[in-house]
Amino acid sequence: MEGRRGSYSKQTASKYFDDPFTLLDQAWLHLRVHVLLDRASRRTNKSCVSLSEITVHLSPDLLKIVEQSMIAIEQKSAFLHDQINQPAVTSTEYSRANKELRKLGSSLELIKEVRAKRKEITSLESLMSDCSEDKDMRDMASEELAEAFEEEKRLFHSLLKLLLPKDEADERDCILEVRAGTGGEEASLFAMDIFKMYEKYSQKKGWRFEIIDIMESDLKGYKEASGTVSGCGAYGKLKFESGIHRVQRVPLTEKSGRVHTSAVSVAILPQADEVDVQVRNEDLRVDTYRSGGSGGQSVNTTNSAVRITHIPTGIAVAIQDERSQHMIGSGDRSERIRTYNFPQGRVTDHRVGITQHAIEDVMEGESLDVFIDALLLQEEMDAIATFSA
């Protein structure tokens, strides 16, 4: 492996920072595949499994991959430490190396614990061999050895979780948008309930929830509502909530007690990184025109739509007074990803086939993780299918 002590170059540094096929990255890729295959082979009841309950089978191949990853991490850490201590290191290289070291920090701590636990295991095995005639001592050492093996296994599982590649966007804050779809006033009232459900869920997670904008209906429901969710892993947790949410219940406006079906659309967007952009007015062309609806029908007979074009790049954005219903699907009930049936007190996610019979808990943000964890697990299963193909 390149990067021996006392031998450094920009080419060497570039290999570690920019080459996606270094030993560490290859080990991570193989580790990902093996963990997914192990999960798939051991999972017997999808509706009862959450990510936190999965135990990875430490097969010989998987152990070998973890060993490779541990060595690669230790070698990369040594290289980075040596690089930042070089007299000729630039401020950019120093900052980059420090950033990489911070990423490796948690893994290195676990690796140290694994190494220490192995020394303890070796010592106990040696003790058992030396005191073969002392039954009490041998029994005590045997008990401690069993505990040490269990602890080593636990440390390996923790290390596996850290080694799995992650989508960088998963750690970002996110933007939540909720819009009423099919169902009139009842859809607006349910949009309000859904928006508040995510607000409560965010608070229980310790995230910061801030309202951006709310457009109320005549009955004080939400035609549209948007907010930001700020906290570690917010987007990664909420990203699968995007889609059409269907509700079946008796509306407040229904006097005969008949159950109505309505729908709202939810969008979860990762918060973009801040960039420094300067836009000059003379570089913009602003056009106004009449807004149009689906199928080309006229929505407004006055100029109620605006299109702004950035002339140097040709990038254009447009907005019209008529609110779009094409954010996530059309808002049609038939496109639902989840159904909230109030008369039966259940919530069903149609993507993973899971039903939670505690609708009040879900609306209070208490039981959303039942669906979220299952959807994250389904993402892993989809990765297996892609790999197999």
Order of alpha helices (4+ residues) and beta strands (2+ residues): alpha-alpha-alpha-alpha-alpha-beta-alpha-beta-beta-alpha-beta-beta-beta-beta-beta-beta-beta-beta-alpha-alpha
